[in-house]
């Protein structure tokens, strides 16, 4: 009569596995297999996505000509003027100043703002940014936000008008942003803000041009 077949001895145990150990071993093997499959699928998905991005970049035509902005802000002001009784400021800027944006903005509390942004210097490589914002129907909240909640540092007279100065040129460029130096002139419920990210002299020049336009 043949002897019953004995279960194999597991080298690590020095004896046959128990049914519980066999079940645990197979379960762990299955878990590791699923884990490998998940990682493989993730890697495959990433490779497919990367390939798609490379393909899109390869087929999209690219214009090597440097981007330059030249917004006709006088025409934009003329188009928007019909919505406002107050004249929108249109400063006569130097030839090497290029408007890169001109638009009417509206704050959350309903204050309208006529904004023009200028790049100073060659169009291909401007060296500075300056901007003017004309707030219409302003309130203290709008003005506080427009001046970035900064404390005035003095008053100056430019173009025959009194301006409140906000000098933050001592801050880092990251903290000062595009309003490192600001001048603010208020007339009734309107405010004119001029500001820039570099030289106070350029901001002062823009304030002179704004004052001349207000006449």
C-alpha positions in Angstrom: 0.0 0.0 0.0 1.4 3.4 -1.1 2.4 5.8 1.7 0.4 9.1 1.8 2.4 11.9 0.2 4.0 14.1 2.8 3.8 17.9 2.3 7.1 19.5 1.3 9.4 20.9 3.9 9.8 24.6 3.6 13.5 25.5 4.0 12.9 28.7 5.9 10.7 26.8 8.4 12.5 23.5 8.5 9.1 21.8 8.4 6.0 21.7 6.2 3.7 24.8 6.1 0.5 24.8 8.1 -2.6 25.6 6.1 -2.7 29.0 7.7 0.9 29.7 6.6 0.1 28.6 3.1 -2.9 30.9 3.0 -0.9 33.8 4.3 2.0 33.2 1.8 -0.4 33.1 -1.2 -2.2 36.2 0.0 1.1 38.1 0.4 2.2 37.0 -3.0 -1.1 38.2 -4.5 -0.8 41.6 -2.8 2.7 42.1 -4.1 1.6 41.2 -7.6 -1.2 43.7 -7.5 1.1 46.4 -6.2 3.6 45.8 -9.0 0.7 46.0 -11.5 -0.4 49.3 -10.0 3.1 50.8 -10.2 3.5 49.5 -13.8 0.2 51.0 -14.8 1.1 54.3 -13.3 4.4 54.4 -15.1 2.7 53.5 -18.3 0.1 56.3 -17.9 2.8 58.8 -17.2 4.8 57.7 -20.3 1.7 58.0 -22.4 0.9 61.5 -21.0 4.5 62.6 -21.6 4.4 61.3 -25.1 1.2 63.2 -25.8 2.6 66.4 -24.5 5.8 66.0 -26.7 3.6 65.3 -29.7 1.4 68.4 -29.1 4.5 70.6 -28.7 6.0 69.2 -31.9 3.0 69.8 -34.1 1.9 73.3 -32.7 3.5 76.0 -34.8 5.6 78.5 -32.9 6.2 82.1 -33.8 9.8 83.0 -33.0 9.1 86.8 -33.3 9.3 88.4 -29.8 5.8 89.4 -28.5 5.2 93.1 -28.2 2.2 95.0 -27.0 1.0 98.3 -28.5 -2.5 99.1 -27.3 -4.1 102.2 -28.7 -5.2 103.4 -25.2 -6.5 106.7 -26.6 -9.0 104.8 -28.8 -9.9 102.5 -25.8 -10.6 105.6 -23.7 -12.8 107.1 -26.4 -14.8 103.9 -26.7 -15.3 103.6 -22.9 -16.0 107.3 -22.3 -19.7 107.1 -23.2 -20.3 105.2 -19.9 -18.8 107.9 -17.7 -19.5 111.6 -17.1 -16.0 112.1 -15.9 -13.3 112.5 -18.6 -11.0 109.5 -18.7 -7.4 110.4 -18.4 -5.3 110.0 -21.6 -1.7 111.1 -20.8 0.6 112.0 -23.8 3.5 109.7 -23.0 7.0 109.6 -24.6 7.6 107.7 -27.8 9.5 104.9 -26.0 6.5 104.1 -23.7 4.3 101.4 -25.1 0.9 100.6 -23.6 0.5 96.9 -23.0 -3.0 97.1 -21.5 -5.9 99.6 -21.3 -9.3 98.7 -19.9 -12.2 99.5 -17.5 -12.1 97.4 -14.4 -14.8 97.1 -11.7 -14.2 96.3 -8.1 -16.3 94.0 -6.0 -18.0 97.0 -4.4 -18.8 98.6 -7.7 -16.0 101.2 -8.1 -15.0 101.7 -11.7 -11.3 102.0 -12.6 -9.8 103.2 -15.9 -6.4 101.5 -16.1 -3.4 101.9 -18.5 -0.2 100.0 -18.2 3.0 101.1 -19.9 6.3 99.4 -20.7 9.2 101.8 -20.8 12.1 101.3 -23.2 12.6 99.3 -26.4 9.6 97.1 -27.3 11.9 94.1 -27.5 13.4 94.6 -24.1 11.5 97.1 -21.9 13.3 98.2 -18.7 10.4 99.4 -16.6 6.7 99.3 -16.0 4.5 102.2 -15.0 0.8 102.4 -14.7 -2.1 104.8 -14.1 -5.4 104.0 -12.4 -8.3 106.5 -12.4 -10.8 105.4 -9.7 -14.4 106.7 -10.3 -16.8 106.8 -7.4 -14.1 105.7 -5.0 -14.5 104.7 -1.3 -12.0 104.2 1.5 -11.9 100.4 0.9 -11.1 100.8 -2.8 -8.3 103.3 -2.0 -6.9 101.1 0.7 -6.7 98.1 -1.6 -5.3 100.2 -4.5 -2.5 101.4 -2.3 -1.8 97.9 -1.0 -2.8 99.0 2.6 0.5 100.9 2.8 1.2 103.9 5.0 1.8 107.2 3.1 5.4 108.4 3.3 4.9 112.0 2.4 3.3 114.5 0.0 4.7 116.1 -3.1 3.6 118.6 -5.7 3.8 117.4 -9.3 2.3 119.3 -12.3 0.7 121.8 -10.0 -1.3 119.1 -8.1 -0.8 117.7 -4.6 0.0 114.0 -4.5 0.3 111.6 -1.6 3.5 109.6 -1.8 3.8 105.8 -1.1 7.5 104.9 -1.2 8.1 101.1 -0.9 11.3 101.0 -2.8 13.0 99.7 0.3 11.1 96.5 -0.1 12.3 93.5 -2.2 11.0 93.5 -5.8 8.8 90.5 -4.8 7.2 92.3 -1.9 6.9 95.7 -3.7 5.6 94.3 -6.9 4.5 96.8 -9.6 3.7 99.4 -7.0 7.1 100.0 -5.5 6.5 103.8 -5.8 3.1 105.4 -5.9 1.6 108.8 -6.1 -2.1 109.4 -5.4 -4.1 112.5 -6.2 -7.7 112.8 -5.1 -10.4 115.0 -6.7 -13.8 114.7 -5.1 -15.0 111.1 -5.6 -12.1 110.4 -8.0 -8.5 109.3 -7.4 -5.6 109.2 -9.8 -2.9 106.7 -8.9 0.4 106.5 -10.8 2.9 103.8 -9.9 5.8 101.8 -11.1 8.2 98.9 -10.3 11.5 100.7 -10.7 12.4 104.4 -10.7 10.4 107.0 -8.8 11.5 109.5 -11.5 9.5 107.6 -14.1 6.4 107.6 -11.9 6.8 111.3 -11.3 7.1 111.9 -15.0 3.8 110.0 -15.5 2.2 112.1 -12.7 3.2 115.2 -14.6 1.6 113.9 -17.8 -1.6 113.0 -16.0 -1.7 116.4 -14.4 -1.2 118.0 -17.8 -4.1 116.0 -19.2 -6.4 117.0 -16.3 -5.4 120.6 -17.2 
